[in-house]
Amino acid sequence: MARTGSWIGTIREFVGSLPLQVKLISSFVLVIIVPMLLFSWYTLHGVSDYSMRELVKKNESILDIERTNIQNNIELMEWTGQLALSNREMNDYLQTKEDLDTEWLLDFKTRTFQMFQSFLFNNPRISGIRLFASNPEVHEFWPIVLSEARIRDKPWYDTVLDRKGLVWWEIQNNRELLNNTSTTSGSEVMSVSLLREFKYPDDMTHNGLLEISMELRNFFTKTFSSVQDPSSRMVVVDRRGQVHADMAAPIFQQTPAKELLRHIALTEAPGNHTSYFTAGGQSFLAIQAFIPGLDAHLVNLVSRTDTLADIERTRGNLVILIVVLIAVLILLSYFMQSIILKRLRVLRDSMKKVRGGDFHVDVPVAGSDEVGELAHHYRQLLRKINELIVDQVNRQAAGKEAELRSLKNQIDSHFLYNTLENLKMLAEIEGQYTISDALTSLGGMMRYSLQWTRGHVRLKDEVQHIQNYIAIMNIRYDGKLELRLDIAPECLEQEVLKMSLQPIVENAVKHGMDDLDSDSGKLTITVSAFIRLDDCVIEVTDNGCGIPGEQLRLLNGMMRMEEADYQERRARTSAARRGEGSGIGLRNVDHRLVMSYGQEYGLRVESVEGSFTKVVMTLPHLILTGGEPR
């Protein structure tokens, strides 16, 4: 198991070290070319199988046609034999029991025999009809009525008698029988003969033999046809194993028919049977069928040489076509991938420069595809990195400046506190208690703002700072400011950012008092806090004139804008509406909240023109132990 894991790791490492172009071409080979090769292999075998199936189908059809012709010829010869034996005048003559005179015989030949002969020989395919009579009173009438003595020496004679009137088929040399078995051989023609015994009316006594003959070339039409495919030939094998065929056919020029038949196992099973064999360096197909009545095998021998040569040519052409196609596809894939990877290499080189510290590189890759989109996002990333670097530099500079101011404030704070205490004591001595209270509030505000030891305080500390602020502002506005607090007890220890509520209250005082009629009453600012699920919600509401709807949407949108967009929008807004606020205080507080707690927290402004304005601050519910030191 460990060895298998090691091999897999080695393979992964090797594949991971390959160039991307090699991986792409390899994947192309696996995904496209391998299935193409498998399909081509399947197609080549399919072409070969299809050609062989068509060859077998074609020659089986030829064999079936020949079998049909043979069956038709068998029926024709049987029908002719029935006609010959059903003639009443001929049966009377064959069964006569008296010696007939010459005049009767001449009359029989003129009237009955000639009509009988012309009727039977009406079909030109019938080459011979003979009635071999055993009756000694019957005289021969050539070429139909002959003496049975002429055929008693035939090898099939006893077999026909043993069949008791059933048909027997024989393939034989059709010797001219008028010469009996004397020295003259006569003409010999191969024929198929129907042989059967006929009897007297008692159906017991032998009367003779009937022979109906048809020449072999007419009986087996396709076998001896001159119009046939030179690569195939039909062969007939009789019950004695003799082969009958057109031996001059081209298929038998190199290897004789008997030699070819030695490679075939002849069977008497019904139906067509196919086999393949090789002889004389050639491949052959053999389709055979058994003909039960004749006890003969009909074999269609087919040379597969031409078919196999055609298959090889087709296969070679397909292989060449596939090789050319694969080569073209690989070249196209190589060039296309080179174009794509060229742009990726440009990106890679740009990344190397960035890694070396150059953040102002140019990425000259365009387009709307994935590579172009990647280059676009990479350019945006570089832009964002540069913005963050600038922002970080500015923050560091601001931090250094804040540290210097803090040091300066620490140096001056004790002097200011002592001065305010002296002024407060002087006001109390002079009976100026309003001034004394104002100096107390101012001292608390200065102590709270100048002693910035940490960025988070308790909500009650921030509220105390707001109370000091309102007390001082009431001196300016002749007591027209009213601060109401509606803070749930569990929110008093809530963690808030230091100086996060004061800009909101200051914003409410500034805009509320500017729009407030001096004779209409007081400006009421309500600070409420409550827990909602896992959040603490702080609301600062004033009963001022409110904010118009369009300005409210603009104000909420500007709080989360990008800095460049915000500055552009602020410049346009300031130019169009001089004297109105730009919301920079709320934006700064919102940004501080987002940086501290996340995007889901921050400020939201709600307002109804002529009724109220509410600023909602959402914070995570966090309890802060301790507090801002006094």
Secondary structure, DSSP 8 states (H G I E B T S, - for coil): -HHHHHHHHHHHHHHHHS-HHHHHHHHHIIIIIHHHHHHHHHHHHHHHHHHHHHHHHHHHHHHHHHHHHHHHHHHHHHHHHHHHHT-HHHHHHHT--S---HHHHHHHIIIIIHHHHHHHTTSTTEEEEEEEE--TT---BTTTEEEGGGGTTSTTHHHHHHTTT--EEEEEE---GGGTTSS------EEEEEEEEEE-TTSSSEEEEEEEEEEHHHHSTTTT-SSS-TTEEEEEE-TT--EES-TTSGGGTTS-HHHHHTTS-----SS-EEEEEEETTEEEEEEEEEETTTTEEEEEEEE-HHHHHHHHHHHHHHHHHHHHHHHHHHHHHHHHHHHHHHHHHHHHHHHHHHHTT----------SSHHHHHHHHHHHHHHHHHHHHHHHHHHHHHHHHHHHHHHHHHHHHHHHHHHHHHHHHHHHHTT-HHHHHHHHHHHHHHHHHH----SEEEHHHHHHHHHHHHHHHHHHTTT-EEEEEEE-GGGTTBEEETTSSHHHHHHHHHHHHHSS-TTS--EEEEEEEEEETTEEEEEEEE-S----HHHHHHHHHHHTS-HHHHHHHHHHHHHHSTTS---HHHHHHHHHHHHHH-TT-EEEEEEETTTEEEEEEEEE--B--S----
